[in-house]
Amino acid sequence: MGNIVPRRRSPSPRRPGPRGARWLALLPLVAAACGSGQGAPKVGMAYTTGGDALLRFFQAEVDRARAEGAPAVRIVGFEEDPAGADDSPLAAEVRRAERFVADPDVLVAIGPGGSREVLQVAPIFREAGMMQIVPTATSRALRQAGDHTFLLSPDDSLQGVFLGAFADTALGARRAAIFYVPDEYGIGLASGTAAALAARGVRLLGRTPVGATNDCGTPAGRLRFRDFAEELALGGRPDVIVLAMRTVQSGCLAAALVARFPDVGLLAGDGTYLGEPFFARAGAAASSTYVVHFWDPGGPDERSRRFAAAFEAAVGRTVRHGDAMFHDALMLAVQAIREAGPDRAAVRRYLTEVGRSRPAFDGITGPIGHGAHQKRRMLMLRASERRGAGTRAEATR
């Protein structure tokens, strides 16, 4: 839909009445709903882990892929404070989403990274007719978000099946325990894993929530994680323990659990990133930990290795599988804008056809498609060998 412009009238000394004033006031809203502003097309990105250096890197990737004559596409969203002084992180994501839909030049949104945040903002994009590409959120509740939400990751049910299969077949586990962060991510992954373990006859000794703000950086914090291990020991000795939580808590709990159960196998979900925050807390327990990732920077693919090296040189931190997922989402969004044109409805239509009537997108994390038949790769990587190690499997999303 193009911009709606009032018919040009002959000059008149009369001032516009209330009816004309209301029409003029509605113009920005109409333009925003159509997604057809006058500036360069934009992608709204809710992923700021890396700040300005990450923005410059992603923008350079977009510009590098620009063919001669293709429109320039600008990334926005990094200028937003993800947790302002008066906002919770969740409220800040809602505010960011509202600013995206209010800007007629923003044609597609990417992120946020977490399931809770995506579930909160999905209705905002749906009502605005804007496609939202979700790189890393895994809650199965997102299946009901509608066709304005394009999910790239296998959901927590499929990841639970993968974790259960690895615990059974690779580690020979007969007794298991689960620790989880009590939010949409952790609860969903704990539930999916528990069901998969039960289906394989693996006995569950415990399912324990761990607060998302817990850290072992202090003596009191370390004692709290040791208490989790001692409480688990009262119910028996597990062969494997699943960590459905994020990086800091996984590292802290890994250290405490291996100190109490030296031979235990630890399996962490995709919310655990392999980098300094994890290794500094896990210590020697890292060698007992396997982590689910959606991409391996040390795999055989030359594009992945190039991306990992360029990312780390530009951004100054260890690349994560979430970085690669957001990169692929961004490049897919840019391709849709350049081929479908600067219109939200056309971009959304293009993206719903990827993997259906259009070929799947060839990302560094693997083929990406919107069809139910499309497959997304899951990898089990050994935490002590950050690059190149792992047992690979595929899961149908």
Sequence and secondary structure as in RCSB ss.txt:
>XXXX:A:sequence
MGNIVPRRRSPSPRRPGPRGARWLALLPLVAAACGSGQGAPKVGMAYTTGGDALLRFFQAEVDRARAEGAPAVRI
VGFEEDPAGADDSPLAAEVRRAERFVADPDVLVAIGPGGSREVLQVAPIFREAGMMQIVPTATSRALRQAGDHTF
LLSPDDSLQGVFLGAFADTALGARRAAIFYVPDEYGIGLASGTAAALAARGVRLLGRTPVGATNDCGTPAGRLRF
RDFAEELALGGRPDVIVLAMRTVQSGCLAAALVARFPDVGLLAGDGTYLGEPFFARAGAAASSTYVVHFWDPGGP
DERSRRFAAAFEAAVGRTVRHGDAMFHDALMLAVQAIREAGPDRAAVRRYLTEVGRSRPAFDGITGPIGHGAHQK
RRMLMLRASERRGAGTRAEATR
>XXXX:A:secstr
            SS   HHHHHHHHHHHHHHHHHT  SS  EEEE   TTHHHHHHHHHHHHHHT  TT    EE
E TTS TT TT  HHHHHHHHHHHHHH TTEEEEE  SSHHHHHHHHHHHHHHT EEEESS   GGGGGS TTEE
E S  HHHHHHHHHHIIIIIT  SEEEEEE SSHHHHHHHHHHHHHHHHTT EEEEEEE  TT   SSHHHHHHH
HHHHHHHHTT   SEEEEES HHHHHHHHHHHHHHSTT EEEE TT   SHHHHHHHGGGGGGEEEEES  TTSS
 HHHHHHHHHHHHHH S   HHHHHHHHHHHHHHHHHHHH S HHHHHHHHHHBTTTB  EEETTEEE SSTT E
EEEEEEETTSTTT  EEEEEE 
